[in-house]
């Protein structure tokens, strides 16, 4: 099947590609700012705020009203906003990043201003193990001083759902917010706004009156090239073209624009694929020896093994690194006696287990001192963790609430281990894993093949 393009349409496509090339150039120079609109969170033609309204209405009935034109809420005076804080958090927590968000995460934008109040984009970065900074605007508050630590900053300009007083849900919230910016509490990312010479709008209909005011307040159109995907409202298109000098991309959608930016960024080497290969093991002894040898062999096969001793950055939170292991696409798990009795190791194993596709993502190496195939030994591991949990039980009984504040997280971990150890061992026993000697003899050929398939 052939598709015939008119000279006019072909010319438009070439102009768009050339414009996108200029945007990609600005991205490489770290001078491109992207502003994400609420349309990116539409599902089946329905806005996320509309879905949030249904969610809240189911819980609170007519005490919650919704104005779809402005996507604003009104709550009955008898229903304080704090009364629905948990409901709002529950709704936003279940949102998952779509493919567009995942592509945006891979493109090395230096600053992403998010007009949504969720953390769905953050999840896309975390799933891909891409480090980022995160901040949000706190209305009617002095903004904390911002210091960049990573290449990309995600800035929620309308607040963060987990801080109910920061977000914009009602007209009162909106007016407080605008007065806040006009008054004493300006954005703390002014330097990021000044540095950008190119601004890309993605996911906007541009039909909200307050968005025009916001662009004026943050002076987004001063000495900058502004671009957006196409919109259907000709009157708004004319207004933004004339007032803010926004250039609209022909008939291209947000998805098409981001896909083309992503493709060109890949071609120019701005996006470097990072195979998500992790190793979970107990330090020292035979475990570390076999991991060192595996590391060397994978390096020769152009595969990078991410391990804590080398890849855990100074001052990076250990728990964050362990959470990333839990989300890896290919994870070598070196099971030893020490591993099965280590708090850190069992935390990692549980994080892997409680993410999706546990069996298909792990490659176990079982050392001889780990007696997972012996019933009595398995019972001894269960008894060990029961004993660890019981010790903390006793501390809590003796010290009450003070003890919970100190050892609460550790107690939760021990309980998770006790509750899940049986199922974890059943799965590990059922996976056909070669002995360490066989892996060494073959120079880990089986593991290399399996990892390449997984990533």
N, C-alpha and C positions, 0 to 999 in steps of 0.2 A: 504494500500500500504506500503510495507516494503522497506527500503533502506539498501543494503548490503555494508559495509565498509571493505576494505582490511585491513590487519594488519598494513601495511605501512601507509595508510591514517589515521587510528585510532591513530597510534603513533604520527603522525604529529599534529593532533588535540589536543592530550593531551599535547604535547610540547608547542603548541601555548597558550593553556589555562594556563600552568604553567608560561610562559613568561609574559602573561598578568597579572597574579597574582602578579608577581614581580613588574610590572609597577604600579598596584593598591596600592601595599605596599609603593612604592615611593611617590605616590600621597598622601597617608595618612600621610607620613612623611614630606610632603611639599617640596619634592626634585625632582619632575618630571616637566620638561619643555615640552610643546607641541608647535610644529611649524606647522602652517597651510599653505598649498600650494594653488595655484590658482585653482587646479582641483576641489576643494569643491564647487566652484561657477559655474561649468559646468552645462548647461541645455540642455538636449536632445543631448548630445555629442558635444555641441558647447561651446567654452570658453566664459567667460564674456567679455574679451578684444575683441573677434571677434564680439560680440553683440554691444559693445561700438563703434567699427569701423563703423558698419552699421548705428548706431544712428547718429554718427558724419558725416558720408558720406551723409546721407539724408539731413543734414543741410548745409554742406559746399562742397559737391561734391568732385572733384579730388584734392582739396587743402589738403585733408587728405589721407595719404597712410598708409598701414598696412603690417607688416612683420610677418606672422603667426608663423614661426619657432621660433622666439625669442619673439613673442607677444609684439612687439614694434611698435610705430607709427612714422610717419614723417609728419610734418606740413609745408605747403608751406611758404616761407619767408614772403609772403604778408599777412599771417594769424597769427598774434601774439597769443601765447598760451592763453593770457587773454581774447581773443575774444571768446574762446570756454569754458571758465571757467563755465559759467552758464549751458551750455549744459552738461558738464561732471557731474556737481552737480545734475542736473535734472535726469540724467541716474542712478547715484548711489543711489539717494534718493528713487527711486521706487523699489529697490531690497528688498526682504523680506527673512528672515531666513528660511532655510529648516529644516526638522526634524533632520538632522545630527547636524546642528548648535545648535538646541535646546538641544540635548543630551550633546553636548560639554559644553554648558552653565551650565548644572546641575552637571557635574563632577567637583569636587573642585580642578582643576589645580591652582597652585599658579601663574604661568606665562604662558601666551599664546602669542607667537610671530606670528603675522599675516602678511603674505607676500602679501596679497591683500591690496588694498588702500581704501577699502570701510568701512562702519560701520555696515554691516549686522550682524556680530556677536554681536556687541553692542546691536542691537535691540533685539536679542534673550535673552540677560541678562535682558534688560529692561522689556520685555514682561513677564518674569518670576519673576520680582521684586527681582532679585539677585544683590546686590551691587557689584560694580567693579571699579577699577581704569583704566584710559585710558591715554595712551601717544603715541606719534609717533616721528619718526626721522625727524629732520629738517636738510636737507643737507646744508653744508657750513655755519652752524650757531652753536654757542655755545649752547649745549643742556641744557635745564633747569634742575635744580637739582630735582631728583625724590625722593619723600617721600611716602612710601606705606601707604594707609589709609584703604584699604579693602583687603580681603583674596586673590582676583584674580586681576592680572594686565593683561590687553590686550595691547600689544605693536605693533603698525603698523610699521614694520621695513622699509617699502618702502614709508612711508609718509601717509598723509591723504588727500583725494580728495577735502576737503573743503579749503585746503591751497594749491593752485595750484603750488606754487613754491617748495613744499615739495615732490611732487609725481614723480614717475618714469614712463614716457610715451614714451620718445624718447631715442635714443642711447646717445645723448648729456646729457640728464638727468641722464642716468645710469653712464656715465663716471664721471660726476660731483659728483654723489653720492659716487662712489667707491673712488675717490680722497679725498672726504670729510672724509670718515671713515679712510683711510690710513693716512690722515694728522692730523690736529689739533682737529677734532671733532668726537671723539670716541662715541660709544653708552653710554648712561647714565644708562644702566641697567647691567653693568658688574658684580655687586654683585649678581644679579638674575641668570646670566649665570654661575657664579662660584658655587653658592649654589646647582644647579641642578646636580644630579648624574645620572639621566635617562632622555633621550630626545626622544620624540615620533614625528615622521614626519607623517603628515596626509595630503593627497591631492596633492602629488608630482609625477611628471614623472621623475624628476631628470635630464632632458635633456637640461637644460639651462646652457651654459658655465659659465655664471656669478654666478650661484648658487654655483659652486665648489669654486670659488674665495671667495665668501661671507663666506662660512663655514670656510675657512682658516683664513680670516680676523677676524672673531669673535671667533675663536678658539673653535668651538663648539664640537670638538671631543676629547678634552683633558680630560682624566680621567672620561669619561662618557660612559654609555651604550646607544647605539643608536639603535632605532627600527623604522621600517616602514612597512606599508602594502605592499603587493606584487606589483611588476611592471612587465610589459611584456617585456621591453627592456633588454635582457640578458647582453648586453655589458655594459650598465649603472649599472646594478645590480652588475656585477663583479667589476667594478671600485669603486663604493661606498663601497662595502664589503671589498675590499683590502685596499683602501686609507683611508677610514673613519671608518671602522669596523662597518658599519651599518648592523644590523641583520634584514632580511626580513621575514615577516610572511607567510610562505607557499604560499597558493593561496588565502588568505583572503583579502577581499577588505577593503577600508577605513571604509565603513559603518559597516561591520561585526566586525572590530576591536573595533571601538568606541562603538558599541552595547554591545559587550562582556565586555569592560571596565565599561560601564554604569551599566550592570547587576551585575557585581561583586562589584562595588562600592555601589549599593543598598543593596546587601546582607551583606556587611560589615558595613552598617549604615553610610556611608560617604555622602550619598544623603538623605536628610530629606525632604520629601514632605511638602511644605508650602501651605496649602489651601489659595487661594487668596480671602479672605472674607474681604471686606471693609465696612465702614459705613461713610456716608456723612450726616452731621447734623450741626445745628447751636448750638454753645455752650450756656449752661445755661438753666434754666427753665425746662419745661416739656420734651423738646427734650433730654437734657442731662440725666434726670432721667430715661427715657425709654431706652436710650442707655446703661446706667450703668446696668440696670436690664437684658437687652439682653446679655450684655457682660458676666454676671455671669452665665446665663443659658447656653450659648454656651460653656463656659469653662467646665461645668459639662458634656457636650455632646462631649468633646474632639474636639471642634472647636474653632479656635483662630480668634477673631475679630481684625482686624488691624485698629487702630484709631489714630488720630493725637496726642492727648494729651499724649499717652503712647509710640507710635511707631515712632514718628518723632524725629530722632536723633538730638543731639545738633549740631548746625551749618549746618545741612542738609537744602538744599534749599526747602522752602515751596512749590514752584511751581513744583519741581520734585516730591514731595510726592503727590501733588494733581493730577499730571499726572499719577502716578501709580494707584491711585483710579480709574481714567478713564479707565484703562486697566484691572481692576479686573474681575474675573469670576463670583463672586457673590457680589452684592453691595446692602446693606440696605440703603435706602434713606429716612430720616425722614423729611417730608415736613411740614414746619410751616410758619407762617407769617414772622417771622424773617429770615428764610431760603430763602424765595422768594424775600427778599429785601437785601440779603447779597452778596457782591461782591465775596467773597471767595466761598461761597456755590454755587452760580450760575456758577462760573468758573468750579467747580467740576462737576456739573450737565451737563454742555456743553461738558466737556471732556469725560464723560461717553457716552453722546448722539452721539458724533462725532466719537467714536470708533464703532466697529461692534456690531451688535446684542443687541442694547440698551434695547429693551423690554424684551429679554430673560435673561438679566444679572441683571436687577434691581428688588428689592423687596421694594416697597414703603410702608411707614407707614405715613398716612396723619393725622396730628393733627387737632383738631376742629377749631383752629384759622386760618388755611389755607383754604380759601374759593375758592378752585379750581373748585368746582362744580357749582358755582354761576357766571353767565355771567357778572354781573356788577362788581363783585370783580375781575374777571379776567381782565376786562378792566382797573380797577384801577391799577393792577400790570403793565400792559402794559404802562399806563400813567406814572407810577413811573419811569420806566426805560427810557422812552422817555425823561422825565424831567432830569434824570441824564446825559443822552447823550447830551442834549441841553445845560446843564451847561458847559460841557467841550467844546462843539462847540463854545460857547461864549468866553471861556478862550483862545482858539486857535485863534479866530478872533482878540482878544485884544493883544495877545502876539506873534503871528506868530510862526515861527520855534522853538523859544526857548521853547514855551509851549509844542510842539509836543515831544521834547526830554524828557520832564519830565512826561507828562501825556499821551503819545502816546499809551502805552500798555493798560492803563485803558480805553482809548477811544475805542480801538479795542474790549475790552471785552464788554463794554456797547452796542456797535453796534451788536455784536454777540447775546447778550441777546435779544435785540429788534427784530432782524431778526428771531430768533428761538423760542421765548417764546410761540407763539401761537401753534406751532406743539408740543412742549414739554408738554404743558398743555393738549392738546388733547389726547396724549398718556397716561399721568398719570391719567386722568379722566377715560380712557377706561379700565385700569387695575383694576380688582376686588381685592381691598385691604381691609383687616379687620380693624376695629377701634382699637385704642390703648388699650381700655378696653378689647376687645376680645382677643388680643394678650397676655395681661397680665394674663387673666383668664386661657388661655390654656398653659401658660408658653412658649409661642412662638412656639408651636408645628408645625404650618403651615410654619413658617419661617425656622425652623430647617430642616424640610422635603425638602423644596424648595432649601435650600443651599446645602444640601448633594447631591441633583440631579445635581446642577449646577457645583460643583467642583469635 
